[in-house]
Amino acid sequence: MRKKIKKAVSKLAVGVAACAIAASAVAAFADNLASVPDAEAAKVALIAFTQCDQSFFASLAAKPQSFGPGVAISTVGDVASPTVADPLSERGRVQEFERPIPVAGLKLVAYRNEVSYDATMGAFLWWGFDVEGSDVSVVKAVNQMLKPEERMTKDGEAWGRREYRRIGDPLGTWRRGGQGNGVVAEKGTVERVLTLEAHEVKGRVKLYCTLQGSVTAPLLQLSRPDLPVSAQP
């Protein structure tokens, strides 16, 4: 009788353990599923980002979880952006993601938001993503999402799509062209560039937008409505 009871208890223990393992596996699967971004929403947000204007921040405000819960989002008024501690501080400009965020064939590993102002040269604003991969593979994936006229081309040591405007031009008006990679914008002009360049970390590249030059307050509000008051001139 005791042997029969022991066998029954042993079978019961095995069954309980199996159930626990199964429950753990289901929970792990659910956690992994929850961490995956909405593929379509993430792609829409990334395409909006490549426009280098307010549409990216409006897109995130409409769907804050576009990139999944692995990307912390901050809201300013009716727009939103990936959170960084302080865009004016060298140590507070980057949000490293816990794990790569898959979006349209890319793997986003961090978001950076850098802001600086110079009395002579004007404003310098950078915002965008650190991406796993080579410049060739990443630019190919990005360009596939864009219209032919919006695609990046080789720009010195980097890739880019350059636009510029002059003070007095209607807000929202941009012309193709600019000074070229690494050259400061002429006084009285503003350059807007979608850029892809090498990263300090091997196996990564930087995909980001820049706004530099004689940036006026109305243009800044239109292009970067996500910036807190502390990061505005």
C-alpha positions as CSV (number, residue, x, y, z in Angstrom):
1,M,0.0,0.0,0.0
2,R,2.8,2.4,0.9
3,K,4.5,1.8,-2.4
4,K,1.3,2.5,-4.3
5,I,0.9,5.8,-2.4
6,K,4.5,6.8,-3.0
7,K,4.1,6.1,-6.7
8,A,0.9,8.2,-6.8
9,V,2.6,11.0,-4.9
10,S,5.6,10.9,-7.3
11,K,3.3,11.0,-10.4
12,L,1.5,13.9,-8.8
13,A,4.7,15.8,-8.2
14,V,5.8,15.2,-11.7
15,G,2.5,16.5,-13.0
16,V,2.7,19.6,-10.8
17,A,6.3,20.3,-12.0
18,A,5.2,19.9,-15.6
19,C,2.4,22.3,-15.1
20,A,4.7,24.8,-13.5
21,I,7.2,24.5,-16.3
22,A,4.4,25.0,-18.9
23,A,3.0,28.0,-17.0
24,S,6.5,29.5,-16.8
25,A,7.0,29.0,-20.6
26,V,3.6,30.6,-21.3
27,A,4.5,33.6,-19.1
28,A,7.9,34.0,-20.7
29,F,6.3,33.8,-24.2
30,A,3.7,36.4,-23.1
31,D,6.5,38.7,-21.8
32,N,8.5,38.4,-25.0
33,L,5.3,39.0,-27.1
34,A,4.5,42.1,-25.0
35,S,8.1,43.5,-25.6
36,V,7.7,43.3,-29.4
37,P,6.7,46.6,-31.0
38,D,3.6,46.9,-33.2
39,A,5.4,46.3,-36.6
40,E,3.2,48.6,-38.6
41,A,3.1,51.4,-36.0
42,A,6.8,51.3,-35.5
43,K,7.4,51.5,-39.3
44,V,5.0,54.4,-39.6
45,A,6.8,56.2,-36.7
46,L,10.3,55.6,-38.3
47,I,9.2,56.9,-41.7
48,A,7.8,60.0,-39.9
49,F,11.2,60.4,-38.2
50,T,13.0,60.4,-41.6
51,Q,11.0,63.6,-42.5
52,C,13.0,65.4,-39.8
53,D,10.1,67.5,-38.8
54,Q,7.3,67.6,-36.2
55,S,5.5,64.5,-37.8
56,F,7.6,62.1,-35.8
57,F,6.7,63.6,-32.5
58,A,3.0,63.8,-33.4
59,S,3.1,60.2,-34.5
60,L,4.5,59.1,-31.1
61,A,1.9,61.2,-29.2
62,A,-0.9,59.4,-31.1
63,K,0.7,56.0,-30.4
64,P,3.2,56.2,-27.6
65,Q,3.9,52.4,-27.6
66,S,4.8,52.4,-31.3
67,F,8.3,51.0,-30.5
68,G,7.0,48.8,-27.7
69,P,7.4,49.1,-23.9
70,G,11.2,48.9,-24.3
71,V,11.4,52.6,-25.3
72,A,10.5,55.2,-22.6
73,I,8.4,58.0,-24.0
74,S,8.0,61.6,-22.7
75,T,5.1,63.8,-23.6
76,V,5.3,67.6,-24.0
77,G,2.0,69.3,-24.7
78,D,0.4,67.4,-27.6
79,V,3.7,65.8,-28.9
80,A,5.9,63.0,-27.6
81,S,9.5,61.7,-28.0
82,P,11.8,59.0,-26.6
83,T,13.0,60.1,-23.2
84,V,16.5,61.4,-22.5
85,A,17.7,62.9,-19.2
86,D,18.9,66.2,-20.7
87,P,19.6,67.0,-24.3
88,L,22.0,69.9,-23.2
89,S,24.2,67.6,-21.2
90,E,26.7,65.2,-22.7
91,R,25.9,62.5,-20.2
92,G,22.1,62.9,-20.5
93,R,21.5,62.8,-24.3
94,V,21.1,59.1,-24.9
95,Q,18.5,56.4,-24.0
96,E,20.0,53.0,-24.5
97,F,17.3,50.3,-25.1
98,E,17.4,47.2,-23.0
99,R,17.2,45.1,-26.2
100,P,17.3,45.9,-29.9
101,I,14.0,47.2,-31.3
102,P,13.2,45.5,-34.6
103,V,11.7,47.9,-37.2
104,A,11.3,47.2,-40.9
105,G,14.5,45.2,-41.1
106,L,16.5,47.4,-38.8
107,K,17.6,47.0,-35.2
108,L,17.3,50.2,-33.1
109,V,19.5,50.1,-30.0
110,A,19.4,53.7,-28.7
111,Y,17.8,57.1,-29.2
112,R,19.9,60.3,-28.9
113,N,18.8,63.9,-28.6
114,E,21.5,66.5,-28.6
115,V,21.1,70.3,-28.4
116,S,23.7,73.1,-28.3
117,Y,23.8,76.8,-29.2
118,D,26.7,79.0,-30.3
119,A,26.5,82.8,-30.4
120,T,28.4,82.8,-33.7
121,M,27.4,79.7,-35.5
122,G,23.8,79.4,-34.3
123,A,21.9,76.3,-33.2
124,F,22.9,72.7,-33.5
125,L,20.2,70.0,-32.9
126,W,20.6,66.3,-33.5
127,W,18.0,63.6,-32.9
128,G,17.7,60.0,-34.0
129,F,18.7,56.4,-33.5
130,D,21.8,54.2,-33.0
131,V,21.3,51.2,-35.3
132,E,23.0,47.8,-35.5
133,G,24.6,47.1,-38.9
134,S,26.8,48.6,-41.5
135,D,26.2,51.9,-43.3
136,V,25.4,50.1,-46.5
137,S,22.9,47.7,-45.1
138,V,21.1,50.3,-43.0
139,V,20.9,53.0,-45.7
140,K,19.5,50.3,-48.0
141,A,16.8,49.4,-45.5
142,V,15.9,53.0,-44.8
143,N,15.8,54.1,-48.5
144,Q,13.5,51.2,-49.3
145,M,10.9,52.9,-47.0
146,L,11.2,56.3,-48.7
147,K,10.1,57.9,-51.9
148,P,12.9,58.2,-54.5
149,E,13.2,62.0,-53.9
150,E,13.5,61.5,-50.2
151,R,16.3,58.9,-50.2
152,M,19.8,59.4,-48.9
153,T,22.8,59.5,-51.2
154,K,26.5,59.4,-50.5
155,D,27.7,62.6,-48.8
156,G,31.4,62.6,-48.2
157,E,32.2,59.9,-45.6
158,A,28.5,59.7,-44.7
159,W,25.1,59.4,-46.3
160,G,22.5,62.2,-46.3
161,R,19.6,64.1,-47.7
162,R,20.2,67.8,-47.5
163,E,17.7,70.7,-47.4
164,Y,18.1,74.3,-46.5
165,R,16.1,77.5,-46.1
166,R,16.8,81.2,-45.7
167,I,15.5,83.5,-43.0
168,G,12.4,85.1,-44.5
169,D,11.3,82.0,-46.4
170,P,7.8,80.9,-45.4
171,L,7.8,78.3,-42.6
172,G,7.7,74.8,-43.9
173,T,9.6,75.8,-47.1
174,W,12.8,73.9,-47.8
175,R,15.1,73.7,-50.8
176,R,17.3,70.7,-51.8
177,G,21.0,71.2,-51.2
178,G,23.2,72.7,-48.6
179,Q,26.8,73.2,-47.6
180,G,27.9,69.6,-47.4
181,N,28.8,67.1,-44.7
182,G,30.8,68.7,-41.8
183,V,30.4,72.3,-43.1
184,V,28.6,74.9,-40.9
185,A,25.5,76.5,-42.4
186,E,25.9,80.0,-43.8
187,K,24.7,82.8,-41.6
188,G,21.1,83.6,-42.3
189,T,20.3,80.0,-43.4
190,V,19.2,76.8,-41.7
191,E,20.1,73.3,-42.9
192,R,18.0,70.2,-42.2
193,V,19.7,66.9,-42.9
194,L,18.8,63.2,-42.6
195,T,22.2,61.6,-42.0
196,L,23.7,58.2,-41.6
197,E,27.2,58.0,-40.4
198,A,29.7,55.7,-38.6
199,H,29.4,55.1,-34.9
200,E,32.1,54.9,-32.2
201,V,30.9,51.4,-31.4
202,K,31.9,48.8,-34.0
203,G,28.9,47.2,-35.7
204,R,26.6,50.3,-35.2
205,V,25.8,53.4,-37.2
206,K,24.0,56.6,-36.3
207,L,20.8,57.5,-38.2
208,Y,19.7,61.0,-37.2
209,C,18.3,64.3,-38.2
210,T,20.1,67.6,-37.8
211,L,18.8,71.2,-37.7
212,Q,21.6,73.8,-37.7
213,G,22.3,77.4,-38.4
214,S,20.1,80.5,-37.9
215,V,17.2,78.7,-36.2
216,T,14.4,81.1,-35.2
217,A,12.0,80.5,-32.4
218,P,9.0,79.9,-34.7
219,L,11.0,77.4,-36.8
220,L,12.2,75.6,-33.7
221,Q,8.6,75.3,-32.4
222,L,7.5,74.0,-35.8
223,S,10.3,71.5,-36.2
224,R,11.0,70.4,-32.6
225,P,7.9,70.9,-30.6
226,D,9.1,68.1,-28.3
227,L,11.9,70.2,-26.7
228,P,11.3,71.3,-23.1
229,V,11.7,75.0,-22.4
230,S,15.0,74.3,-20.7
231,A,16.5,73.2,-24.1
232,Q,15.2,76.2,-26.1
233,P,17.3,79.4,-26.5
